[in-house]
Every structure is written in structure tokens, then in C-alpha cells.
């Protein structure tokens, strides 16, 4: 069956772009966006051997998805110690996290760039017995090639916001063809389930949100204790995963807090650590004393902002700060970020109004009064003060919200993945 025109054009263009990939990857490496020592993985040329036995390949875009996949690996490995695992992601942050998080029978690789040649080399080498994709990471060449090879595939924790669904409606024939690669699709929320059913004509399972049952790695206990001792007595708050345009509001709120709490410390953790130098200039221009984590700094009594411009340390920041503003929520078009990790660490969640990508989670938080909502610098400062004064939602409310939003997603998903593996072993036909 011929491909829709959209996918034919995509395959042609990505094939033509393939000779330029080494140059593009080298440029990205110089900009700090690629690991220069592992660019061969992005070209579909692994340098490690495929392990013997059955191999489960799991792929997710970035940190949040990789934590879900790592939790699936833990559960599947516990049930069948003979399984081997390959986890692919696309960012340096997620790669660093996976090195710490994955068990010995799991390997991490960067996902190949989505050109026909790179994905063919990747699949020729790894020959997975099962493929598991997380959320909305739909690389056309990778999916088309996996289907061509009859690899059993599942799309877990499928999540699409309203804007994504609108975009896909314009290319419904392409989406239908890509989703044919998946024998099973588990939607994280009703919006995604209903949207995918309308677009594909398939029945989509409402499995629930796996992110609510995934746990981040614990911070180093000795380091956490040492930092708590160093910062003892100081009011601390965290701005987590900030984007350009939000930092100014965060710093304005911190200036307001300093009027009543001159010893207050802000941990400013940008979503993209490469923005660190620009943020350092902004912080100092606002008159704050700065400590930079990337330089090994630990705040002294004079430092009022700690710039957390490093990779993979969010669990440490959540454990240090009782008040956590979850950014990506002040500027429209970003969609917010997952608040679960903050709650699991015991921090009170503070959020702006723009949380479209996680509206099911935030709806549960609102229903259980488990968060504080803000609109600007003034209300952000007020929310942080409320946490410091012990007048904010506690851990019990967050636990109830998480339980309400989850819906047993992990058990449902594991049952389906095990069924796909069993069907592949017995030689049953793909659905």
C-alpha cells in the first residue's frame, strides 16, 4: 500500500538531508546540544554489541518520558530477569539521567536521526523483539521501518494536547498510517483517547497516566544532608524548568520576597541549562548575588540566587525547596511541566495558568486543593510566602491528587506489553 503524500515527501526530504547530518551534528555538539563522543549513535552506528536473548526497546523524547520508561524496565526486569533492554532518548539531560537510573541489563543509546539510512542501520543492529514508544514521539521513518520489519510495537502513555491534535487533523492520513505501527495504544487522558479515536477510527484504551507512577532517582543522601546543613535557617524556594520570558517574573517575585525575607534563597533551574550565561547576566543585572552550580558554587550568606545550570539534578532541588514553582506555565504555548516529581519530594506545587499539556494532572490537583495557582510576580511571591508560613497544601492532598489521576496505568500497560512479548514468542501474527 502506497504512503500518503505527506509521508512520501518527508521520506524524500530526510533522505536528501542525510549527507548533511555529520556537519549538522558537529555544529550542534559545539553548541552543547549533542554529545560529541556519541554522535555515531545519532547516525545509527552503535558501538556496543546487541545482547543475546530477547530485547525490549523503549523510546522517549526527554527526561519525563525516560523516567516512565525506566520504571517500566524495572518492573519488567523484576518479572523476567532474562529480558534485556535498550532505552533510547534524544537529549543529553535524559542520557545523563539514564546512566544513573537504569539497571545493569539495560543499555542507553541516543535515538538515530530520523533519516531512512540511520533508522535502518539502527534496527539492523539491535533487532528488538518489542518496541515501546512513550507519549507523542512519532518519528515517521523509524515507525515505518519498524512496521516493515513486523516488530511488535506499543505506544504507552499517549499524550497530545489540543494544539497537537489540531495539527494532526490536517494530516490525518499520515497519522493513521504511523499509528498502524502500534499493536496497542494506551492513552494517558480522555482528551488524547477521544482525539485519536476520532482521527484513526480505532478503539484507543484509556490506560491512565504512567508519569504519576514513575519515580525519579533519589538525590545523593550525603550531598543532600550537607546542603541542608549549609543552608539551614534560610527560606528557600525553587523555580523549576523555567523558559525564556519567565525568569524576569521569577526574579521580580524574589525581589518582593526579599523585602520581608532578606535571607531568602532562590534556586533558579532553567529548562535548558545552556541558557546559564545569559541568566547569570540577568540575575546580576537585577542586583542579586549569584552562585552558579555549574562552577561548583555553594551559596554563602551573601548569595541570594543559586543558578542551577546543570543536568539531571532536579531531584536534589525539589528535596531542598519546600516551595516549587513549576515553570513552563506562565507563557502561553509551552503547556506546563509535570508537577509529580515535586510532590513526591515533598515540595508544594505552585503553577501558572498555562498547563495544557498536563491539564488532567492539574485538574486532579485543583480538585484536591493540592496546589497554589499564580498569575504574575505578585501572586507568585504571595504563594511562596504562604508555603513558608505553613499555610499551603500538604503532602496528603498531593497524594490524593496523584492517586485520583493515575487510574492504575502501570498495571494495565505492563499486562499489554507482556501480552505482546508472549504473542511474538509464539509466532502469532501482528494485529
N, C-alpha and C positions, 0 to 999 in steps of 0.2 A: 504494500500500500504506500503510495507516494506521500511525502511530507507536506504539510501546509506551507504555503508560500513564505510565511514569516520565518519558519524554521529552515527552509531551504536557503533563504538569504543569509540567515545567521550562520549556518554551517559554511557557506561560501566565504563570507567575510572573515570568520575566525580562521579558516584555512589560509586565506591570503595573508592574515596578520602573523601567522606562525613564525616566519623568518625574522620578524622584528622582536620576538619575545626576549631573546638574550639581552638586547640593548635596553628594552623597557624594564626588565627585572634588575639589570645593573643600575639603572637610574633610580629605581625605587629603593634599592639597597643603600645607595649613597644618601638617600633622603631618610633612611631609618625605617622604611616601610616593609622591607624584606630582610630575611636573614641571609647575609651574603654567603655563608658557609653551606646553605641548604637550598640554593636556587635550583639545583638539579632536580629536586623533588617537584618543584613547580613545573618543570618541563616533562614530568612523567618518567624520570630516570632515577628510581630509587637505588640506593647504595647499600641497603640491608637486605638480607635473604628472607624470602617468604617462609614462615614456619611451617612445619609439617602439620597435617591434620586439618580439621575444619576451621575456617577463618571467617569471623564475623567482622564486616567493615561498617563502621559508623562514621557519619559525616555531619558536621555542624559548622555554622559560619564563624562563630566567635566564642567569647567566654561563657555566656549564659547557656548556649546550646551545648558547649563542650562539657559543662558540669552535668547536664542531663545525661549526655552520652556516657560519661564516666560512671554515673550512678547505675545506668543500665549494665555497663560492663561488670561492675561489682556484683550485681545481682545475678547476672547470667553466669559469671565465673564461679560464684558460690554454688550454683545449681549444677554446673557441669565443669569441673576443673580441667577437662581435656580440651575445652574450646580455646582457640587463640583469637586475638582481637587486633584490629587495626583501626585507629581513630584518626580521621583527617579533619583539619581545620584550616582557616585561611589567614589568621593573624598571628603576629609574634607574641601578643599577650596570651592568647589561648595556648600556643605551643609551650610557653614557659609554665603555664598552669598545669598542662597535661604531664609534663615531665615530673611534677611533684605528686600529681593526683592518681595516675594510672597504676594498676598492679603490674607485677612482673610479666604476666602473659599478654600484656597489651603493648602495642607499639604506636607511636605517633608519627605521622607524616603530614607535610603540607599538601593540601589538595592541589592537583595539577591545574594549571591554567586551562580554561575550557576551549581548547582547540582540538580538532579531531585527532591529530597525531599524539598529543600529550595524553589524552584520556585513553587512547588505545594502548599506548605503552604502559600506562599505569595499570590498566586492567589485565594486560598480558602478564605482567609481573606478579600481581597479587592474587588473581583468580579467586575472588571471595565467594564463599558459599551462601552468604546472606548480606544484603546491603540495607543499611538503616540511615535514612536522612531525617534531619530534625528541622521542624518549623517550616520555613518557606524557602529553603536553599535549593532552588531548582535550576541546576546548570544543564542546559539543553543537550550539549554533546555528551556529557557524562551520563545523563539518563537514557538517551537514545542508544548509546553504545552498551550500557548495562542491559537494557531490554533486548537488544540484538543478541546478546550472549545468554539470554534466559536466566539471568541472575535473579533469584527471588529478592524482592525489594519491598520495604515498608517506609512510609512517611509517618513519623511519630511527632506528636505534639504540634501538629499542623496549625499554624497561626498566620492569619492575614488580616491586616487592618482594612478599614473601609477604602482607603486610597488604593491599596494593592489590589483589592477585589475589583475596583473600578477600572484600573489599568488592565487587568487580565480579561475583563469583559470585552475589551476592544480586540483581544486576540484569543477569543475563546477556543477556536480550533487548535491553536498551538498549545494552550493549557491542557485541553483534553488529551492531546497526543502525549504530552510529557507525563501526565498523571497515569497514563496506561502502563507506565513502567512499574507502578506500585501495585503489588498484590493486595496490600492492606494500607488504609489511610486512617489514622486516628486523630481527630480534631481536638484541639485544646479548649475550644469555646464554641458557643452556639453560632456566633457570627460567622466563623470560619466554616463550620459544618454546613450551615444553610447556604452560604455563598458558593462553596464547592459543589454542593448538590445541584444548585441552580445552573452552575457553569458546565458541569460534566454529565448530569443525568444519572450519576452513580449514587448509591447509598453510602454515606460517609458516617463512620462511627464517632459519636461524641464520647471520647475516651476520658477527657479531663486534662488538666494542666500538669504536665510532668515537672515543670520547674518548681512547683510547690513541694515536690518530694525529693528534689535534688539538693545535696548539701555541698557547700564549698569546703575546701580543705581548712582545717583549723590553723590559726596562726601559730608560729613558734611560741611555745609556752614561756620559755626563758626570756625571749625578747619582749613579749607582751608584759610580763611581770616587771622587767627592768624599766620599760617605758612608763608603765603606770606609776612606778615609784618616782621616776624623774618628773612626771607631770602632776603628781599628787597635789590636790588642792586647787588646781586651775579648772575653771569652767571650759569644757571642750565641746565643739560641735564640728560636724563633717558636712562638706558639700561634695557629694559623690557623683562622679561621671558627668562633670559639667561640660557644656558645649559653648562654643563662641557665642557671645551675646548674653550669656547667663552670669559670667564671672563678675561683671560690673554690678549686677543686682546683689550677688552674694557678698561682695566687698562692701557695698553700701549698707547691707544689713549688719555686717560685722562692725562697721563704724558706729552704728546705732547701739549695738550691744556694749561697745567699749565705753559708752557714756555712763553706764551703770555697773559694768563689769570690766574694769581696766586690765585685769589679768586674763581675760578670755583668749582662748587659742582656737583659731580656725584651721582645720585640716582641709586644704583645697586639693581635691583629686580630680584632675581633668580626665575626660573620657579618652582623650588621645594624648599620651604623655609627651609627644613631640611638640606640643604647644607650650611646654615648660618655659623656655626662654622668654617668649612673649608674655606669658603670665607673670613671670618674675618681674619684668619691667612694669607691668600694670600694678602689681601689688606694691612695689616700691614707690611708684608714682602717686599712689593713694596714701602714702605716708606710713605704711606698716613696716615693721621689722620682719625680715624674711629668713626662714630656714628652708633649705632645699634637700629633700630626701635623696635625690639623685647624686648629690655631692657628699652624702653621708652625714648631713647635719642632723642634730637633735636639738629641738628648741631649748634655748635657755630662758631665763626670766624676762629678757627683753624682746624675744621673738613673739610676734602676735599672729603670724600666719606661717603654717608649715605646708609648703608646696609638695604634695605627694606625686611627684612627676616620675613615677617608676611603674613597672609592670607587675601585675599579679599580687598586689599587696592589699587589695580591698578588704579581705577578712580581718587584717590587722587594724585597719582604720575603723571598721564597724565595731570591733571589740573595744576600741579606745574611747569612742564618742557615744554618749548617751542620746544625742540628738543627731539624726542623719537626714539631711535634705537630699532627696533622690532627684537628681537633675535630669535634663532632657525633657522637663515638664513645664518650663517657663516660656519656651519658644515654640510656637506652633510649627508642625511639620516634622518634629523629631519623634514624637509618640511616647515619650517617657521611658523609664527603665524599670526593671524588675525590683520590687521592694523586699522580696522574700529574704534575701541574704542578710539584709539589715535587721529584720525581725528575728531571724534565727540567732543572730549575735546579741540580741537584747537591746538594740537601739530603737528609739521611737522614730517612726517614719513620718517625714514631712514632705509634701509634694505640691507642685504647682498644678494648674488645671489641665494641661495638655498631656493626657496619658492614653491616647487612643490605642496604642499597641498593647496595652495591658489593662484595658477597661474592665475585663472580667475580674481580674485580681483586685483592682482598686474599688470596684463595686462591692466586693466582699469586705474589703477594709472599711468602706464607708458604712455598710450595713451593720458592722460590728463595732463601730466607733473606734477603729484601731489605728487611726492616722490623724494628722493635722494638715489641713489644706491652706495654702497661701497663694497670694496673687502678685506680691511685689516685695520690695526690700523691707517695708514697714511691717507687713504681716509675717514675713519670714523671721525677722528679729523677735517679734512677739511670740511666735511659735517656739523658737529656741528657748526663750526665757521661760515659757510655760513648762518645757521639759526640765530645765534646770531647777525649777521651783517644785517639781514633783506633782504637777497638775495635769500631766499628759497621759494619754492611753498607755497601759502597761502591757507586759508580755502575754497575759491571759487573753486580752482582746485580740492580739495578733495571732495567737494560736488558734482561736476560734475562727478567725477570718481565713486563715490558711486551710484549715480543715474543711470549711464550707466550700472553698473554691476548688479544692483538689479533685474530689469525686472518685477516688480510687484509681487514678490514671496509671500508676506504676504497675499494679497487678494486671489490669486489663491489657496494657501494652506488652508486658512480658509473656502473657499467655499467647498472644497473637504471634510474637516473634518466635517463640518456641514451636508453635504450630508450623510456621513457615520453614524452620530448620528441619523439622521432622518430615514435612512433605517433600523437601528437597532430597533428603536422605533416602526416602522410599521411592523416589523417582516419579512422583506424581507430577502431572502437567501444571504449568503455570496457569493462573486464572486471568 
